[in-house]
Amino acid sequence: MRTFTTGRHALSQVGKRHRGRVAVGVASVGLLAASLALPAAAVHDVGLFELDENLLDDTAEPGDDWSNIFANTDSAFASTGILSDPAPQSIFTGGGSKDDLDIPQWKHKNGNVPDKDNITNAYAAAYSLGGETYVYFGMDRFDTSGSANVGFWFFQDDVAPAADGTFSGEHEVGDLLVLSEFDQGGGGVTIKVFEWVGTGGDEGGGTLQTLIGGETGIPADCDAVPDGDDVCANVNRANILDANIPWPYTGKGGQGFTVNDMETGAFFEGGINLSALLPEEPCITNFVAETRSSFEVNAVLKDFVHSEFSLCEADISIA
């Protein structure tokens, strides 16, 4: 018996990773690549995940919510789980730690960041439907003073913080960056999406190519975006009470709510149709959630959370 690893678009021997879409030439597994074509649907209402400004699964609605990810009762084919990031753990440092620069220039340490940039938890999950990959991601923060800027990287290489304060790995063409800006009240969510291209791009001195949003981003509220959108995001517009938070959470508190309640604007979630954004779909292996000083691609990076997040490998056996 031989064991192979395969994603939605690739088949390889164990220990090898194929990037992008690769034709499967093994007849006995040809049916794995077949799927029914479905009508185009918005990332927020395709029925896979509830982008509804809260953490709890609504059993009357189709799809998972973050409570399912926490309880491991989800239907995602890949998930980070809920990643706790207690202060002063893992922050960026050094002038080379910016999104428009390659990974070998990034540095990290343990230390403090402004309260509004302090990530308390981060999370991501991926689903497959109709031959396409949908990725959902989010974070919660310690404080909500002022506007916020957050980012999410989806890497192909084995990017990870190293013990010496550097990062292993490097960018590959097709790495995806999602940036979002939103105000304290939880409204006004805008989004930009970039592909790492290394050279020849329209942002970051050519390292990044804009896929969605341009210089100022686009409105991205999941309640307002049109049908068929490939990306949207939400921020909680009301306090989320402790009883409705499935994992341990401690925020700054105040203004009539406790430290165990998420204040308006503390919780962010979003979703992308990865297949629609990058038709040559990358083999994502790692995930980083980050906070940032501004909406610009060369902004100073603040806090971060890292996790393995493999979207391209699953084990099958062939007799």
N, C-alpha and C positions, 0 to 999 in steps of 0.2 A: 504494500500500500504506500502511495506517495502522498505527502501533504503539501498543499500549495497555499499561498496567501492571495487573496483577491479582494479588491474593492468593487465599487459599482462599475468601474470602467477598466479595471486592470487585473491581470493574473500573473503571478510571479512565484518563483521558488522561494521557500522560507529563507529569510535573511537578506532578500533583495527588495528594493522599493522602486516601483515604477512611478514616474512623474507624469501627470496629465492623463489623457485618454489614450489607452493602448488597446488595439484590436485583440480579442480573445480568439485564438486559433485552435483551441481544444474542443472537439466536437461534443465530448461528454459533458462539458459545462456551458455550451453555447446558450442554453436556455436561461442561464443566469443573467445574461446581458439584455434579455428581452423584457420589455415592460409595456403596459398599455399607455397610449398617449392620452393625456388628460387636458381639459381646457385650461387656458392660462388663468391663474388665480393669484390674488394678492398674497404677499407673504404673511399678512396678519389674519387672513380668513381662509387659508387653504385647509384648515381643519387639523393642523398638526400641533399647534401651540397657541396658548391664550396670551396675546399681548394686550393685557387689559388693566395695567397699572396696579396689579396686586400679585401676591405670591401663591394664593391658594387655588387649587383646581376647582373649577365650577363644573360639577357633574352634569349640568344641563347643557353644557357647551362641549363641542368636540375638541380633542387635543389635550395635551399635557399642560401643566403649569410648573413653576419652580418647586412647589411642594412635592410633586411627583419625582423631580430630579433628586431632591433631598432624601425622600423615602425610598428611592430606587425602585419605584413602581412605574417608571416612564416607559415609553416605547421608542426612545431614541436609539440609534445604532451606535452613537458615541456620545459621551458626556464627561465633563470634568467633575461632576458632583458640585457641592457647595464648598468653595475654597475659602477657608477662614484666613484672614490676614491681620493678626493682632499687631498693633503698634508696639515697638518701633521696627517691625520686621520689613525688610526688602523695599528700599527706596532707590531711585536713580540718583547718581551723582556724577559730577564731571561735565565739562562743556561738550563732550562728544556724544552724550546720551540724548540723542534727538532722533525723531522719526525719519528725517531725510538723510540720515547717515547710516552706514552699514554696521552690523552687529559687533564686529571686533572693536569699534570705537565706544561702545556702550560700557558703562561701569555702574556698580551698585554697592550698597552698604546697608547696614541697619542704622536707622536714624529717624528724625521727626520731619514731618511736612505740615503745612497749614491744615487746620482741622477739616476744612471743606475738601481738601485733596486726599484725605486719609480714607483709603478703601478698607471697609470692614469685611466684606465678602465679595467674591466674584464667581461667575458661573457661565457655562456654555453647553449647548446640546445640539446634535445634528440629526436630521431626519431625511429619509429618502422617499420620494413620491413621484410617480410618473416619469422615472428616469432622471429626476433632478434632485439636487441636494439643497436642503434648507437648513441654515444655521441660525440658532437663537443664542443670545448672549446678554449678560447684564452684570450689574454690581450694585452694592449698597455702600453708603458713605457714613462717616462719623458725624458730619455737620453739613449744614446747607446754607451757610452765610454767603450771599452773593451768587453770581452766575458760576457755572461749572463747565469744565471742558474735560471730556473723557475720550479714550481711544481703545481700540481692540485690534490686536495683530493676530493674524492667522498665518503661521510659518510652515514652510515645507521642510527646511533643514532642522536638525536637532538643536534648536536654540534653547539655552537654559542658563540661569545664573550659575557661575562657577565659584568655588570656595575662595579664590584669590581676588574676588571683587570684579572680575570681568564676566563676559558672557561667552559661552561656546556657540559654535555655529556661525552662519552668515546668511545674508539674504539671498534668495533665489527669485528669478523672474516669475511672477505669479503670486508672490506673497501679497496678502490683502490687508489693508489698513482701513478701518472704519473710525471716523472721528465724529463726535457730536458735541454740540454746545446747547445749553439750556439755562433758563433763569431760575431763581430761587423758588418761584411759585409753581414750578413744574410745567409751565407752558413754554411756548416758543422754542420747541425742539427743532434744531436743524442738523443736517447730516452731510458729510462728505465721505466719499469712498475712493481709495487710491489702490492702484497696483504698483508693486515695486518692479521697475524695469531696469534700474541701474544706470542707464544712459539714454538720452533722447526723450525723456518724459517732459511734461509741461510744468512740473512743480519740483521743489527741492533741488534746484540746480540740475534737473534732468533725471534724478533718481526715481521719481514717482510720476505716474500717469493718472490723471483724473478720470475716474469712471462715472462718478455721480457727484454733482454739487457745485463744481467750480470753486472760485475763490471764496464766496460767501456761504456756500452750502445751499441746501434746499429745505423747505419745510418738510418735516418727516413724521408728524403726529400720526400714529396708526389709526386714530379715529377720523382723520381728515384726508388721508392720501387716497388717490383714486384706485379703482380696481386694477389689478394687474401690476401693481408696484413691485419692484424687486428689493426694496429696503424700506423699513420704517422703524420708529422707536417711540417709546412712551416714558414719561416720568410720572411718579405718583402725584396727583393733584390734591390729595387729602392724606392726613396722617394715617399710617398703617399701625394699628394697635398691636401691642405685644401678643395678644391672643391669636392674631392672624399672621404671625411670623413663625414659620415652622422650625427655624434654626435659631440658635442663641445669637442675640444681637444686642449690642450696647452702643448707643449714640451719645451725643452731647446733652440731649434733654433740654428742658426749659419751655417757656411759653405755653404752659398748660398741658404738656405731655411729659411722659417719663423717659428716662434714658433707654428703656426697652421698647419704646415706640419709634417707628421710622417717621420722621418729620416729612412734611410735603417737600418733595424735591430730593429726598435721600435715596430713592430707589430708581434705577434706570434699567430699561430692558429694550432690546431691539432684535430685529431679524433681517436676514438677507437670503435671497435666492442665489446661492453661490454659482450654480450652473448658468444662470442667466447673465451674471456679471462677468464671468470668465468662461466662455465656451470651451476652451482648452482647460478643463478643470484641474487645478493643482492638487497634489497629494499632500494635504494639510496634516501635520504631525504635532504641532505645538500651538499654544494659545497664550497671549499676554493681554491682560486688562491693565489700563494705565490711567492716571490722571495727569493733567497738563496745565501749563500756565496760560495758554491761549488756544485759539482755534487754528492757528497757523501751523503748517507742517514742520517748521523749525522751532516750535515752542519748546521751552524747558520742560522736561519730563519730571514728574513728581513721584508718586507712589506707584507700585505695580504688583500684580499677582501673576504667577506663571503656572502653567500646567501642561502636561502632555495631553494631546487631543487628536487622536489618530482617526482620520476620516477615510482612509484608503485601504486598510488591511482588516481582513477577517479570515479565520481559518476554516478551510473545508478539506474534505478527504476524497480522494479519487482512487478507486480500486484498480 
